[in-house]
Amino acid sequence: RVLFRSHQRIAAIWSVILGVEVTPGQVALCMAGTKLARLAHTPMHRDSVVDLAGYARAYQRIMNL
């Protein structure tokens, strides 16, 4: 639940900034996209690979709630 609440808070902030509703699942997908963009620039950056896997798992957990 902590993970979900964190993504809910991020989604609420992004929703205000973007002027559209953002879901916790979309937060996880966008963060994964950020990591993919970083990996395109530095493919061997281990932290980005670990983070990408974490955001994929976060997305899965959020969608299974």
FENTASUL-V689012 format. One record per helix or strand of 2 or more residues. SS is the DSSP state (A for helix, B for strand). FROM is the first residue (numbers start at 1). LEN is the number of residues. Records with the same first field share a line. If there is no record, write none. Layout:
SS->FROM-LEN + FROM-LEN
//
This chain:
A->2-17 + 24-18 + 46-18
//
